[in-house]
Amino acid sequence: MAVLDWSQCPAVERVPDKVSGVWVLRGTRMPVGTIFENLEAGASLDDILSWYDGLDRKQVQAVIEFAARSLDRASSRP
C-alpha cells in the first residue's frame, strides 16, 4: 500500500493544534481522509461540496488529483 507524502501537496496543511494534527484542506478543518472516505462510500464531488460548507471545488479537486498522480507514480515503480 502506497503512503502519500501530503507535505508535497500545497492544497493541504497539518497543524499540531488543528484537528489533532491530521492533514486537512488548507484553511479549513476538513480532514483529507474524510474526502476519500466519502468518495469510497460512493459520494460524488458535488455531494461532498454540498455536505460540507466552506469547501472550495478547486482545492478538493487538487487533493484528489494529487493522490491520483502519487498513486500512479507508486504503481509504476518496479
Summary of the structure (lengths in Angstrom):
residues: 78
radius of gyration: 12.7
end to end distance: 13.8
largest distance: 41.4
contacts: 180
relative contact order: 0.18
helix: 54%
strand: 6%
